């Protein structure tokens, strides 16, 4: 088991404290990936994902640097996304939400897995 100094050396510095109001203002939902497209225009390797967030939110698109997953591994997968952060243009593509994952020390993103007993649109709390 690594000691605290070894573990912290591999991790980025902690972010400043946020208030509960700031945290709870972010709408985090379960979604199901419905389409995966190549994104050759992106500066870093990425996929374009189309994700169904249920009837209230609908379908949103994002770009995600998760090329450690194949198209087949992503298709129909449940993911977690922050859906109310506003849209951002990435290489001419309108990214409408932020898909959430954990970044390891090598920079690889591992998508959060909401489990199997949830459905698109369910709220993460």
C-alpha positions, 0 to 999 in steps of 0.5 A, a space after each residue: 500500500 503506498 504511503 500518503 506522500 507517494 499517493 499525493 505525488 501522483 495526484 493533482 492539487 486539491 481544488 478550492 472549497 465549493 459551497 453546497 449551493 454551487 455543487 447542487 446547482 450542477 444537474 448530473 444525470 444518467 444517460 445512455 450512449 446512442 451514437 458514437 462518431 469519430 472526431 478527426 478534427 479534434 486536437 486530441 483524439 476524441 469521440 463525438 457521443 450522442 446521449 439520451 438523458 430521458 424525456 425531461 432532458 432529451 438527447 445531447 451531444 458531447 465530445 469526449 477524450 475516451 478513445 481508450 474505449 472502442 466504439 462498441 464498448 461505448 455504444 448503449 453504455 450508461 454514463 454520467 453527465 453534467 447537463 446544465 453547464 452550457 454548450 462549448 464549441 470544440 473544433 467546430 462541434 457543439 458540445 452540450 454536456 460534460 461526460 464524467 470520468 476519473 482521470 488516472 496518473 497517465 491521463 487516461 479517462 475512465 468513465 463513471 459507471 452508474 450501475 445497472 439499476 438506473 435509467 436515462 434521466 435519473 438524477 445523480 445525488 
